[in-house]
Amino acid sequence: MKDTNRTGNTHKDETAEYHELNFPKIISVKPIDIPVINVSNQNTDFVFELEDNSLLHLEFQTTWKKADLLKFAQYDIALYQKERRKINTVVMYSGKYESAENELDMGSIKYKVQQVFMIKYDGIKRYEEIKEKIEKEEELTKKDLMDLVFLPLMRNEKSEEEVTKEALELANQNTR
């Protein structure tokens, strides 16, 4: 199981707000070890409990396959079976994608996810702005910190691995 609950707890309130998602305030991070039929031993990325008693299922994707929608639907059905609550699913795509299918029509069952495409965020510009603030020893805002987390997924000229390394170096400079 991924160790995502710690990260989820750290950024639980900022994530939905950052991406301008219209959901009630997150009140807790839910365990993600739910049994899923016909899905490999993978878990969802994050499941948050919202203040209206619904759940937010958040997935991060660096690839797109139509089969992913079916996988997410299976996660959500298993989660609904366990929790018996409304589930809002958001899929966040890395800076490689501008669009993807977001709906699965299975006849009597229609499954639809909300999407966030990180390509709309300028990673080069945000990196430079955050770097400049750190060099000037200015305090980073919540938005700056969230941008630092999401820099590797934003539109960029470098690989996600290179940007991840640079973002970690910036984060380390910020803690000094």
C-alpha positions in Angstrom: 0.0 0.0 0.0 1.3 3.5 -0.9 2.1 5.8 2.0 -0.2 8.5 0.7 -2.2 9.2 3.9 0.5 11.3 5.4 0.8 13.5 2.3 -3.0 13.5 2.0 -3.3 14.8 5.6 -0.7 17.5 4.9 -2.5 18.9 1.9 -6.1 17.8 2.4 -7.7 21.2 2.5 -5.5 22.9 -0.1 -5.8 20.3 -2.9 -9.5 20.8 -3.8 -9.2 24.6 -3.3 -6.0 24.8 -5.4 -7.6 23.2 -8.4 -10.8 25.2 -8.0 -12.9 22.1 -7.4 -16.3 23.0 -6.0 -16.6 20.5 -3.1 -17.3 20.9 0.6 -14.3 21.3 2.9 -12.3 18.1 3.5 -12.5 16.9 7.1 -10.3 13.8 7.0 -8.3 11.3 4.9 -9.9 7.9 4.6 -7.9 4.6 4.5 -7.6 3.4 0.9 -7.2 -0.3 1.5 -10.5 -1.4 0.2 -11.1 -4.8 -1.5 -11.6 -4.4 -5.2 -12.9 -7.1 -7.5 -11.1 -7.6 -10.9 -8.6 -4.8 -10.2 -4.9 -5.6 -9.6 -3.4 -5.0 -6.2 -3.4 -1.3 -6.7 -5.1 1.2 -4.5 -6.7 4.5 -5.2 -4.4 7.5 -4.9 -6.4 9.4 -2.3 -9.8 9.2 -0.7 -10.9 12.3 1.4 -14.0 12.6 3.6 -15.8 15.9 2.9 -17.8 17.9 5.4 -21.1 17.0 3.7 -20.4 13.4 4.4 -19.5 12.6 0.8 -16.1 11.3 -0.3 -13.5 12.7 -2.8 -11.6 10.1 -4.7 -8.6 11.8 -6.2 -6.4 10.0 -8.9 -3.2 11.3 -10.4 -2.4 10.1 -13.9 0.6 10.4 -16.1 -0.9 8.2 -18.8 -4.4 7.8 -20.2 -6.2 4.6 -21.2 -10.0 4.2 -21.5 -9.5 1.1 -19.3 -8.5 3.5 -16.4 -12.1 4.8 -16.3 -13.4 1.2 -15.7 -10.7 0.8 -13.0 -11.7 4.0 -11.3 -15.4 3.0 -11.5 -14.6 -0.4 -9.9 -12.7 1.4 -7.1 -15.7 3.7 -6.5 -18.2 0.8 -6.5 -16.1 -1.0 -4.0 -15.7 2.2 -1.9 -19.4 2.9 -2.1 -20.2 -0.7 -1.1 -18.0 -0.2 2.0 -19.0 3.4 2.9 -22.5 3.9 1.4 -21.7 7.5 0.6 -21.7 9.8 -2.4 -18.3 9.7 -4.2 -16.9 12.5 -6.2 -14.0 11.3 -8.4 -11.4 13.7 -9.8 -8.6 12.6 -12.2 -5.6 14.9 -12.4 -3.5 14.5 -15.6 0.1 15.4 -15.9 1.3 18.2 -18.2 1.3 15.8 -21.2 -2.5 15.8 -21.6 -4.9 18.5 -22.7 -8.0 16.2 -22.8 -9.2 12.7 -22.1 -12.5 10.9 -22.0 -14.2 11.4 -18.7 -17.4 9.3 -19.1 -18.1 5.6 -19.2 -21.6 4.7 -20.5 -22.4 1.1 -19.5 -26.1 1.4 -20.3 -28.0 1.6 -17.0 -24.8 2.7 -15.3 -23.2 5.9 -16.3 -19.9 6.9 -14.7 -18.3 10.3 -15.0 -15.3 11.9 -13.4 -14.2 15.5 -13.1 -10.8 16.2 -14.6 -7.9 18.6 -14.0 -5.3 19.0 -16.7 -2.1 20.2 -15.3 -0.9 21.4 -18.7 -2.9 24.6 -18.0 -0.3 25.5 -15.3 3.0 27.0 -16.4 5.6 25.0 -14.5 8.5 27.0 -15.8 7.1 30.3 -14.7 6.0 29.0 -11.3 9.4 27.4 -10.7 11.2 30.7 -11.4 8.8 32.7 -9.2 9.1 30.2 -6.2 12.9 30.1 -6.7 13.1 33.9 -6.6 11.0 34.1 -3.4 13.3 31.5 -1.7 16.4 33.3 -2.8 15.0 36.5 -1.4 14.1 34.6 1.8 10.4 35.6 1.3 7.8 33.4 3.0 6.0 31.1 0.6 2.2 31.2 0.4 0.0 28.2 0.6 -0.4 28.5 -3.2 3.4 28.5 -3.6 3.7 25.4 -1.5 1.0 23.6 -3.5 2.6 24.7 -6.8 5.9 23.3 -5.5 4.1 19.9 -4.9 2.5 19.9 -8.3 5.4 21.3 -10.4 6.4 17.9 -11.8 2.9 17.5 -13.3 2.7 21.0 -14.8 3.5 22.0 -18.4 7.3 22.1 -18.6 10.1 21.6 -21.0 12.0 19.1 -18.8 11.0 15.6 -17.8 8.8 15.0 -14.8 11.8 13.3 -13.1 14.0 16.4 -13.6 11.3 18.8 -12.4 10.7 16.5 -9.4 14.4 16.7 -8.5 14.4 20.5 -8.9 11.3 20.9 -6.9 12.7 18.8 -4.0 15.9 20.9 -4.1 13.7 24.1 -3.9 11.8 22.6 -1.0 15.0 21.7 0.8 16.3 25.3 0.3 13.0 26.6 1.7 13.4 24.7 5.0 16.9 26.1 5.7 
